[in-house]
Amino acid sequence: MNITYENIMKVADIPASELTEDFVSFLYHLQATYRDQVLEEHLFSPDTLFEEEPESEPYPKDFTAILSELRKLLFKLDCAYFRVVNP
């Protein structure tokens, strides 16, 4: 059997300085969409975060607005995930 496998993930690096401290803290209190086991990084997907938003405790409106902007940015960049980086 000849199987070819490629694992290509497009990830956008978002500088922490571009986000509010409260939003970065908020992200790290949520379950990461994906946790890279080699680099030990948390990757997030706005779509997944919106799907997992608890009905009993919705996200703050300003955080929802930031997630919406990130969703638009990722769509433009053809990325599924983003990570918060410190330059």
N, C-alpha and C positions, 0 to 999 in steps of 0.2 A: 504494500500500500504506500503510495507516494502522497504525503500530506504536506501542504505548505501552509504555514501559519504566520501571520503578521499581526502584531499588536501595535497599532498606531493610535496614540491618544494626543489630541491637540489640547494643550493647557495654556491658558492665558495667565501670565504673572501680573498680579495687581499689587503695586507697592502699597504697603500699609499706610504710608503717608497720604495716599489718595482717598483713604477711608477714615471715617471717624473712629476714635478709640473705642467708643461704645459699640459700634457695629462690629469691629474686629473681635472684641470680647464676646459679643453676642454669637458670632460665628463659631468661636471655639467652645462655646457651651452647647452647641448643637452637635448632633451626630454627623461626622463628615460623610459625604456621599461615597468617597473612596479614600482609603488610607494606603499610601504607597509603602510597602514593607521594606524596600531597599533604601529609599531616601528618607523614609519616616516623615512624610509630608501629608497634610490633610488637603484633599481636593474637594471642591464644592461645586454643585450644579444648582443654579437658581431654580430650575424646573423641579428637581427633586426636593429642594427645600420648601417650595410652595406646596408640593404634594403632601409633605409630611407636617405641614403647619397644623398644630392642634386646634380643633374648633373651640375647645373650652378656653384656650389661652392664645388668641391670635397674636401674630408678630406686631410690634409697634409700627404705626403707619410710616414713620420715617425710614425704618428698616425695610419695609415692604417696597418703598420707593427706590431705595438703593438696590435691592435685589432686582427690581424691574429694569433699572438702568444697566445693571450687570448682564441681565438676560439679553438686552438689545445689543450690548457691546459684543458679547460672545457670539451672537448670531452673525454680526458683521464680520467677525474674525474667523467664523467657521470652527468654533471651539465648543466643546461640550462641558468643560470644567474650567475652574479658575482656582488659583492658590494665592494666598496672601504672602508676599515676600517683603523682607526688610533689606533694602539695598545696602 
